[in-house]
Amino acid sequence: GALRVLQTPAEVRVAEGDTVALRCRVEADEPWGQLRMEWVRTGGHGVLCAARLDPLTPEPRDPCAPPFQLSWRPPRATLSLPPVRGNDSGRYLCRVTLEI
């Protein structure tokens, strides 16, 4: 079945010291048991946050390291960066893989 990942907001501008929340919604045509969600930032920073999630449990099994915080309220995950620092700027991408 099809898997859709919708990320919002498409673009956000914040000042240093602000809090920002990035949302990733996972939609699937068929039921799924577990997925791996990774948040990456462009520019060679690698994976900033990775967690295994299931459709019934509202908390990530592998929480992110500080300062990143991940909340999971199926079907939506929210990555929070409190407070934003100057070196946090960039393009963030939510990458989702269904695990079998």
N, C-alpha and C positions, 0 to 999 in steps of 0.2 A: 504494500500500500504506500501511498504518498506520505511524505513527511514534509511539513512546512515549518520554517523557523522565521518568525517575525520579530524584528528588533526595533525598539523605540526608545528614545526619540532618534530620528535620523541624524540630527545634528543638535548639539547643545553647546552653549558658551557659558562658562562660569568663571568667576574670579577666584583667585587663590584664597583659601580658607572656607570656601563654600562647600556644601555637600551636594553630590550628584548621584542620581539613581538611573541606571541603565536597565531596560527591561527586555527580556527575551521570552517570547511565547512559542510553545511547541504544540503543533497541531498534527495529528496523524489520522489517516483514514481507518486504520485498524488498531485494536488494542496493543499496547506494548508493555514490557515488563521492566526494563531498565534502560537508561540512556546515560551517556557521558556528555557533560556540558563543559566546555572550555571557553574561557574568555582570553582573548589575545589582543595585543596592541601592536599596530604596525610599527615598523622601524627596527625589527630585530630584537624585540623585548621578550619574545617567546611566550609561553603560557603563563598568564598572570594568576589564573584561578582555574581549578579543575575539580569537578564533583560528579559522583554517580548519583543519579536521581531515579526515583520510581514514581508512578502515577498516583499512588495512594499515600505516600509518606510526605508530610509537609516540611520536613527538615532534611537538608543535604546530609549524606553519609560521610562525605569527606569535605568538611568546611574549608574555606579559603584562608590563606595566611593573612595576617594584618598587613596593610590597612584595609584590604578588601573584605567586604562582607557579602555573603550570598544568602538570599532567602528564596525559598521554593514553596510556592502555593500553586499546585498543579492547576492549569498547565503553564503558569508564568513564573519565571525566575527573575530576581532583581539583584543586580550587582551594585553595591553602594561603595562610594569612596568618600569617607568623611575624615578630615577635611581635605580638599583638593590642594595639592602642592604644584608648583610650577612645572616640575618634571613629569606630572601626570598627563600632560597634554598629548593628544594624538588621536588616532582613529581606533576605536575598540570594536571587536567583532566577537559575536557569540557563535561558537561552533558546536554543533550537536551531532552525536553519533549514536545510533541505536545499537545496543549490545545484545548479542544473542547468547 
